[in-house]
Amino acid sequence: MATDELPESLHLTTDEQLRAVSNLTRHRIMAVLRFEPATITQIAERVGLAKGSSSYHVRLLERAGLVKVVRTRKVRGVTERYYAMAARALVLPDTGDGGPDVLMRHAVADLEAAPAEGERHVRMAHLRLTDEQFSELGARLAALADEYRQLSDPSLPDASLVFALFHPASRVQAEGGAE
């Protein structure tokens, strides 16, 4: 299956899937596989892992149904497997009250690990919006991300876009109800 034939999204529902995506190393492996298939050796080189560690993490992702073998080839008598994401996008369940947001934790770790001399655009804005404006902004951000994902060229360097539009906890909620 070519990567352009992948399903649009995969909703993560099992504990095994959620454990698989909660690990930063596996998150980085999935980033390598986002645009094109890769072998264990290629993944190990791109993520900076030993082949054995790369193989272990890919096996966990495969067992959870998040990546799959999309082609094989024989190289000096050994079957080389090319892995790709099982879907274009993974959809995580709502974290619920106080639950950790895996995507944001990974995004912050990736941002902190990015070269300091590279160009970055990081911004936080506090807004006051109606429910309608809030929904409209969320839809526009998602559409913009989808538009640029369609323009992505696997031959170009990776760029990550992360956004979170949410209503923060009120001061009373954040302090555990104490006044």
C-alpha positions in Angstrom: 0.0 0.0 0.0 1.4 3.4 -1.0 1.4 6.1 1.6 -1.0 8.1 -0.5 -3.5 5.3 -0.2 -3.6 5.3 3.6 -6.8 5.9 5.5 -7.2 9.5 6.5 -7.3 8.9 10.3 -7.1 6.2 12.9 -8.9 6.7 16.2 -6.8 5.4 19.1 -9.0 3.4 21.5 -6.9 0.7 23.2 -4.6 1.0 26.1 -1.8 -0.6 23.9 -2.2 2.1 21.3 -2.2 4.9 23.9 0.9 3.4 25.6 2.6 3.2 22.2 2.1 6.9 21.4 2.9 8.2 24.9 6.6 7.4 24.4 8.7 10.2 23.0 11.0 7.8 21.1 8.0 6.2 19.3 6.6 9.6 18.7 9.8 10.5 16.9 9.8 7.2 14.9 6.3 8.0 13.7 7.5 11.4 12.6 10.1 9.7 10.4 7.3 7.6 8.9 4.9 10.4 8.4 5.7 11.1 4.8 7.5 8.0 3.5 8.2 4.4 4.4 11.6 3.6 6.0 13.5 0.5 7.1 14.6 -0.2 10.7 18.2 1.0 9.7 16.9 4.2 8.1 14.7 4.9 11.2 17.6 4.2 13.6 19.8 6.7 11.6 17.2 9.4 11.5 16.2 9.2 15.1 19.7 8.5 16.5 19.0 5.1 17.9 20.7 1.8 17.8 19.1 -0.6 15.3 18.0 -2.9 18.2 16.2 -0.1 20.0 14.7 1.1 16.8 13.5 -2.4 16.0 12.0 -2.8 19.5 10.0 0.4 19.3 8.8 -0.3 15.7 7.6 -3.7 16.8 5.5 -2.1 19.6 4.1 0.4 17.2 3.3 -2.4 14.7 1.7 -4.6 17.4 -0.5 -1.6 18.4 -1.6 -1.2 14.7 0.0 2.3 14.3 2.6 1.3 11.7 2.7 -1.5 9.2 4.9 -3.1 6.7 4.1 -1.6 3.3 6.8 -3.4 1.2 9.7 -5.8 1.4 12.8 -6.5 -0.6 15.6 -9.0 -0.4 19.1 -7.5 0.3 21.9 -10.1 0.4 19.5 -12.8 1.5 17.8 -10.8 4.2 14.3 -9.5 3.9 14.2 -5.8 4.4 10.9 -4.4 5.6 9.7 -0.9 4.9 7.4 0.5 7.5 4.8 3.3 7.2 2.1 4.9 9.3 -1.2 3.0 9.4 -3.1 6.2 8.7 -2.3 9.8 7.8 -3.4 11.1 11.2 -3.8 9.5 14.6 -6.8 10.8 16.6 -6.3 10.6 20.4 -9.3 10.4 22.8 -10.1 13.4 24.9 -7.8 13.4 27.9 -10.6 14.3 30.3 -10.3 16.5 33.3 -6.7 16.9 34.4 -5.4 14.2 32.1 -2.0 14.7 30.5 -2.0 15.8 26.9 0.5 13.5 25.2 0.7 15.6 22.0 1.6 18.7 23.9 4.2 16.9 26.0 5.9 15.6 22.9 5.6 19.0 21.1 7.4 20.7 24.0 10.1 18.0 24.1 10.6 18.4 20.3 10.7 22.2 20.6 13.3 22.0 23.4 15.4 19.5 21.4 15.3 21.7 18.2 18.4 23.6 17.3 18.4 26.9 19.0 19.8 28.7 16.0 17.0 27.5 13.7 14.1 29.7 12.8 11.1 29.3 15.2 7.7 30.8 15.5 6.4 30.3 19.0 3.5 32.4 20.3 0.9 32.3 23.0 -2.1 34.5 22.8 -4.8 34.9 25.4 -8.2 35.5 23.8 -11.7 36.2 24.8 -14.1 34.7 22.3 -17.7 33.8 21.9 -18.5 30.1 21.6 -19.0 30.7 17.9 -15.7 32.5 17.5 -13.9 29.7 19.4 -15.4 27.0 17.2 -14.6 29.0 14.0 -11.0 29.6 15.1 -10.5 25.9 15.8 -11.9 25.0 12.4 -9.7 27.6 10.6 -6.6 26.4 12.4 -7.3 22.7 11.5 -8.0 23.7 7.9 -4.7 25.6 7.7 -2.8 22.7 9.1 -4.5 20.3 6.6 -3.7 22.7 3.7 0.0 22.8 4.5 0.1 19.1 5.2 -1.1 18.6 1.6 1.7 20.8 0.4 4.3 18.8 2.3 7.2 17.5 0.3 9.1 14.5 1.8 12.4 15.7 0.3 12.2 18.9 2.5 13.3 19.2 6.1 10.6 18.5 8.8 8.7 21.3 10.3 6.2 20.8 13.2 3.1 22.8 13.7 1.4 22.4 17.1 -1.6 24.4 18.3 -3.9 24.1 21.3 -7.1 26.1 21.5 -8.7 25.6 24.8 -10.5 27.2 27.7 -8.1 27.3 30.6 -9.3 26.2 34.0 -10.6 29.1 36.1 -8.4 30.2 38.9 -10.6 28.4 41.4 -10.5 25.1 39.5 -6.7 25.4 39.1 -6.3 25.9 42.8 -8.4 22.8 43.6 -11.5 24.8 44.6 -9.9 26.7 47.4 -10.5 30.4 47.6 
